[in-house]
């Protein structure tokens, strides 16, 4: 299994557009044809009509020529469009394309089980998630496996069989350049995190989000990120979200991860100010499809405190908020990533600024002194938060 690595606060303009049938330009695709009523002649005509549409400007925006070729070969032999009870086609064109693209993007784990038995314990689950992210429609891992078996038996395409092989090559070469390439804009530096750390090996990342007040010029510079250790040897990574300060309203609070292994995980967020907890919530890491990401691995994302971001955005002083994040595996709650996010205003890179930065870091070092990472920040008082972001102190739970 691999490691969980680089992530970034992504630009709002860099999103992934889901597949839609209208985007394909295939208005002639019959949604109601079923296997029970489709004759051989009708199927042949339908396949030819689809093939003609796919060969022109209506071709889907697929990632590679291989997927296009395989989809063509599948359409040539497809004789029916099976429907669900409500009339929805089980495998319409957009889902079929996403299934094949997910199959090509899947990177088999190089294990004894894969090489000896040709089995892929997580492949169908990966493709199922891929289809959902790409199309917004859900097909279960069981449905994916059944469809792949149907394609194996009905379509003799050499390229399809290569994709179904346990030894097919991923689209991106496994080179040092691809491993080190950033999967998103360089405004957020890469981080290397152990996917399966030991009880005391999880490093703590302190992420500074440099912000500007409204009306401030965007010409301030930020010192280079650095590493420092506390007296007990626990490494804390100190890094900035961007090489220049930005207005908080222009920041898309999406955190993106890249992992060399498939996994399910949750992100636990706690927002606090001094010793007062203002908000806590849990989000899921969801798979991401990024056509521009020249990296070898699986992308996941989550939103930074989606239930409280608006409060921070509208606050007259965002620097009073600190966000604490734990990413835990979904199967056993093992901690795989730990970070603290702090908002700061820029200042000149001087010795005084360095002292001030170190002073701000001192409370964070308590996380690694006499306290396990899963315990989080020192026990504060909890609070209830009104719609205006005002906190009323209550008793500790």
N, C-alpha and C positions, 0 to 999 in steps of 0.2 A: 504494500500500500504506500501511497506517496505522502506528500506534505501539503499543508494548506499554506498558501503563500500570499502573493501580492494582492493589494486591494486599493481602491481609490474612490474618492468622492467624484462622481461622474458628472460631466456637463449635461444639462437638461436636454441639449440638442442631440445627444448621442444615445438614441434608444433603438430598440429592435422592433420593427414593424411585423406584426403577425401576418400569416398567410390569410388571404381571403379569396374566395372564388372570383369576386369582381376584379381583384388585382391580377388574376390569371387571364382575364378576358375571355373566359369560357362560358358564355351565356347559354350555349347549347347543351350543356351537360345535363342529362335527364336525372332528376333526383328521385323519381318514383318507380323506376324500372326495378323489377325483382327477378330472382332466378327462376321463379315459377312461370313467368309470362314471357321471358325473353327468348325468342327463337334464335336459331343459329344465324339466319340472314340478318335479323335486327342487330345482333351482337356484332357481326362483322362490319355492318354499316356504321354502327356507333363507334367502334374502335377506329375505323378509318377517319371519321369525322373528328374525333378527339386528337388523333395523330396529326391531322392537318392543322388543327388549331394550335397544337403544341409546337409545330414546326415553324409557325409564323411569329408574329409579334406577341401572341398570347402566351408564350412560353413562360413558365414560372421563374421567379428570380431565385433559382437554386444556387447552391454554393459551388458546385463543380460540374464538369462535363460528364463525369462518371454517373452521377445521380440522374442527370438528364437522359443518358443513354439507357440506364436501367429502367427508368420510368417509361420510356418509349417501348422497350421490349415487353414490359408488363402490360401496357395498354394494347399491344398487338394481339396478345393471347387472352385478354380478359373478355369473358363471354357474358357476364351479368353484373348487375349492381345490386347486391343484396341490401335489403332495408330492414330497419328496426320496426317494432310494432307501431310506433307513431309515424312511420313513413320516412324517417331520416335514413339516408344512405349510411351503411356501416363504415365503408371505406370510400368516401368521395375523393375526388382528385387531390384536394388540398391536403387531406390526411394521409393519402397514399404517398404523396411527395414528401411530406414531413417524416413519415415512417422510414422511407428509403434514405433520406438525408440523415436522420438520426442513426440509422444502421451504419452509414459511412463514417459518421463522426465518432461512433463508439470505438473505444480503444480497449481491446481485451486485456485483462490482467495476465501477465506471463507467469502462469502457475502450472503445477503438475496436472491439476484437474482439467485445465483448459487444453494443454498439449496432449494428454493421454486420452481423454474422453471427449474432447471437443465441446465441453459444456461451458455455458456462460451464465453464472448464477445471477448477475446483475444487469445483463444486457437488456432484457425486455423491460425492466423497470426504468432503465436509463432512457430507452426509446419512448416509453410512455410519458415520461416527464418532458422529453424533448418535444413531442407532439403537442402537449398542453401549452408549453411556452410559445411554440411556433404558431399555433392555430387558435388557442383558447378553448379547444375541445378536448375532452378527456376520453382516452381509450386505455383500458386496463392493461397491465402487463400480460395477463392471460390472453386478451384479445390480440395483442401484439404478437405473442408467440404463435397463436393459431394462424394469423395472417402470414407470418414469415414461413411457416410450414407449408401453407397453400402456395405461396410464391415459389418455394423450393421445388414443389411437385409439378406445378403448372408451367413455370417459366424456366427454360434451359439456358438462359443468358449466362455467358461465361463471367461477365462482370458482376452479376448478381451472386453467383456462386462464390466468387472471390470475396465479396463483402460478407457472405455467410461463413466464410472460412475463419478459423481461429487465428490465422496468421496474416490477415490482410493488413496492409500498411496504412497508418493514419495519413490524413491529408497533409499534415505539417511534419516535416522531418524532425527527428529528435536530436537537435543540435544544441550546442551551447548558446547560439544566438537566439534560438526559439525559446529556450528556457528562461533567458534573461530579458527577453523582449517585454515591454510593458503592454498589458492588455487593455489599456485605456489611456486617456490623455495624460501627459507627463506632469499634470498639476498635482498628482498624488504619488509619492514615492513607493516603490515595492517593498513588501515585508515578507520575510521568510518565517513561517511558523510550523512547528511540528504538528502533524496530523494526529499522531498517537503518542503524546508525551508521557513521561513518567510522572509520578505524583508531585515531584518538585521541579520538573524541568520546564514547565510552561513559563515563557518569558512574559514580561509585562511591557506593553507598548503604551507610551504616553504620546498622544497625538495632539499637537497644537493646531487649532484652526484660527489662522490669523485673519482678522476681520477689520473692516473700515467702518467708521461712522458715516452716516449719510453726508454727502458733500465733500468728503475727504478725497484728495488726489490719489490716484493709484500709482504711486511712484516709489513706495517704500520697499526696501530690500530686507531679506531675512537671512540670518546666519545659517551656515550649512548644518544639517542634522548631525547629531553626535551620539555616541554611546557612553554610558557611565554606569558604574557598579556601586552598590552600597557596600558597607563594611563586611557583610556576610557573603558577598560574592554573587548575589542574585542579579543577573543582568537586566537592566531596564532600558528599553530602546526609546530614545527621545527623538521625535521626528515632527516635521511640519506637513500639513495637508497640502500646502502649495508653496511655490517659491516666491509668491507675492501675496499680499493681503487682498481680500475681496470683500465686497459688501455681502452681508449675510443673505440678503434677498436673492443674490445671484448664484448661491450655492445649492446644488441639488444634493440633498442628504442621502444619497444612495451609496452604500458601502458594497464593493465588489470583491469577491475572493476568487482565487484560482486554486484548485486542488488537483493533485495527480491521481486521486482515487475518488470513486463515487461514494457518497455518504449522505446521510440525512442529519440535519443539525438545527438547533434553535439558538436564537440570540436573546439573551436576557439583558435588558437595559434598566439602569437605575439613574435617575436624575436627582442630584442633590445640590444644595447650596449651604456651604459651611457644614454644619452637623444636622441639617434638616433634609429628610427625603421628601421630594416634591412629587415624584412620579416613578412608577415601575411598570414595565410591560415586557411581554415576550413575543418575539416575531419568529417566523420561520425563514431559513435560507432557501431560496428558490433557484432553480437552474436558469441560466441566462444563455441566450443565443446571440453571439456577437460575431458578425461576419468579418470584422476588421481585426479581430484578436489573433495575432500570429503566435499563439502559445500552444503548448502541448498540455492539455489537461481539461478539467471541467470547471466552468464558471458558475458561481453562485452569487446571489446578491440579497441584501436586505436593506430596509430603510432605517436610518438613524432616528430612533424614538419618534415614530410616525404620529403617535398620540399626543406628543408634547412639543413637536417641532414648531408649531405655529405660536405657542406661548413664548418660546425662546426667540423666535423671529420678531415678535412684536414687543419684546422687552426693551426698555430704555437702556439696560445694561446687561447684555448677554454674557459678559465675562463672569457674572456671579453664578452661572450654571456650570456644573461639571457632570459629564455623562460617563457612567461606568458600564462597560460591556463585557459579558461572558458569552462565548460561543461553546455550546456543549453538544456532544453527539446525541442523536435522537434515540439510540438503542440502549445506551447505558449511562447517559448524562456525564460522560467523561469530558473534562475541560480540554478544549483544543486551542482556544485563543482567548486572550485577555487584554483589554485596552481601556484607557481612560482618555476622554476627549475634553479638552479645555479651550475655551474661546479667549483670545488675547488680542489687544490692539497693538499695532506695530510701534517700535521705537528704534532709535538709532543703534546699530550694532557696536556697542562700546563695552568697556569693562563693567560699567555700572549696569548695563542691560543684562550682561551675563550673570552678574550677582543677583539681579532681580529674578532672572529666570530660574536660577538655582534655588532661590528662596521659595518660589512658587512650587518647585518640585518636592520640597521637603515633606509636606504632608503625604504625598503619594508614596514615599518610600516606606510608610507604615504598612503597606499592603504586603511587603515581602519580609517583614521583620516580626517573627513570632506569630504569624497569621497565615493560614493557608489561602491560596488564591481564590478558592470557591467561597470563602467567607466574605470577600468584598471589602468595602470600606469600613472603618470603625463604626460600631453600632450607633446610629444617630436616632433622633426622634423622627417619627413618621408625621405626615401632614396630609390634610385634605386640601384639594386645590379647586378653587372656584373657576368660573368661566373667564375671569379676568386675570387668572394666574396668581392670585393672592393666596398665600398659604396660611392656614390656621393650625397651630400646633396642637397635637393631641398626645395622649399617653402612648408610651411604647407598647407594642403588641406583646 
